[in-house]
Amino acid sequence: MARTATGREKVLKFEGHFHGYADYVAYSYGPPLEEAGPPDRPVPYPQSAGMPRGLKDLIVVVPFNDPDALKAAFAEHGDDLACLIMEPISYDMGCVLAQPGLLALCRDLCDRHGALLFFDEVLTAFRMAPGGAQEYLGVTADLCVLGKALGGGMPISAITGRRDVMRHLRPVGDSELSGTYLAHTTAVLAALAALDEYGRPGYYEHLEALGGRFYGGFQEIIERSGVPMRLQHVGPRFGMHFGLREEVTNYRQAAGASKAMLREFVAGCIARGVYFHVSVHHGYSSAHTEADIDRALEGVDGAMDDVRQAFPAMMT
Ligand SMILES: Cc1ncc(COP(=O)(O)O)c(C=O)c1O
């Protein structure tokens, strides 16, 4: 649709941001550092076998939170860009936030070059506000995909956007979007019910209160344990970067986190009956209670002790 609306073919994306496995965008969400190219000018890295080689000419990859690299990419490719696609909060990189001014710069560069700003809110939608990251951050995209929380657990996603962009879809326009299970009635009803829940007074206050308890407790455990680690969170989702102490703002930094420490931590939690997985983003839900949070923190506390003992040389 972005291509139809602009008559252009290239897509700009940030290194480390994940937008699913569609061939056109499945580049550089987790490239091996030795194949990722220079930090300020990443080489598009195809994340799956079988992606047509020619597609990489249509993707431009820039480091996140590097305004100069972003401006340079727009200067070079701006007139060929259909859109800039991004996670407004990159949960997929371990809850990495745009630094002050970056989102406004994205909005401005897109406007000046006639490219669409495309927010991938598959993970962020409904997490921290009914209007997702856009409401939370005060920036409105031209196109946006919503997923996950939209269905409250049922499989449904949605594509949304400015009316003049959306009208390019059939039957009004010429862009095709259809599929066997798209808008399946059961999932649509589940989504409507989920939206009712998100609209209830106190829903987000409850989520936030759980977060205060969980993140506050977790941070206290980190400091007490001496384990070097950066916990980053917005709303009910968070990232854990073991071995790092500074705020993580881009992929190269996130890729430097210790996977061995994360594995030790996850094993320690699971051994204590608290589920974590060895992936970059984690979360709790509105169905959790304060007692669940306290129970989780017990597991975290024990697991951090395991990490401390397994990596004595890293401790402070
Ligand atoms: C930000 C983001 N975009 C896209 C996707 C992929 O969605 P799908 O599997 O529906 O293509 C995910 C999945 O985790 C995601 O986190």
The ligand as an ORCA input file, in Angstrom:
! r2SCAN-3c Opt
* xyz 0 1
  C       6.965     -5.675     15.899
  C       6.543     -6.923     15.195
  N       6.167     -6.862     13.911
  C       5.779     -7.944     13.233
  C       5.761     -9.180     13.846
  C       5.381    -10.370     13.047
  O       4.058    -10.504     12.968
  P       3.514    -11.713     12.058
  O       4.130    -12.937     12.612
  O       2.059    -11.625     12.254
  O       3.961    -11.422     10.686
  C       6.124     -9.315     15.164
  C       6.103    -10.622     15.821
  O       6.618    -10.843     16.875
  C       6.544     -8.158     15.853
  O       6.967     -8.237     17.125
*
